[in-house]
């Protein structure tokens, strides 16, 4: 099987609300709208993201975003009213969570400054 690309997908109950949120989060609008009820961003730090209308499944998705510095990410998110929760630190860096308007959970992960020791 030849693979040309992979997209992570999250369901939303409101395309307008999700588009506004992810446009701010990714600092750019969607790259395209391939069909009704679907918007997508290509090459967001090497990943492809789809947001699709599915009211019944909205809020059950998960997405992890690796950030260089958690504190810088926190400040950026605070600028548009998003607060990080569930912060913790372990051998492999820091994590914190936020939710999109539908409740899909987004985990931010800051890798450690040194190599990971098992």
C-alpha positions, 0 to 999 in steps of 0.5 A: 500500500502506498500512503500519500498522507495521514490526517488526524480528525476531530468532530465538531458540533459547530463548524464556525466555532471550531474554525475560529478556534483552530484558526487562532490555535494554528495561527492561520486559516484552513487550507481547504474545504474539500466538501460540506462539513469538512475543513482541513489544515495541511502541514501544521508542524508536519501534521495534517488536521481535519475538523468535520461536522459530527454533532453526535461524536463531538468532544470525544477526540484527542490531539497532542501538540508538542511545544518547545516551551510550555510557558510560552504556549500558556501565554499565547493561549491566555491571549485568546482566553484559553486556560491550561489544566491538568499540568504535570511533569515527569521524566519526559517533560511537561504536559498540560491540557486544554479543550476546544469548544466541543470538549475535544481534549488537546494535550500540550507536551514540552519535551525535556531539555535533556535526552530521555532516560528509561 
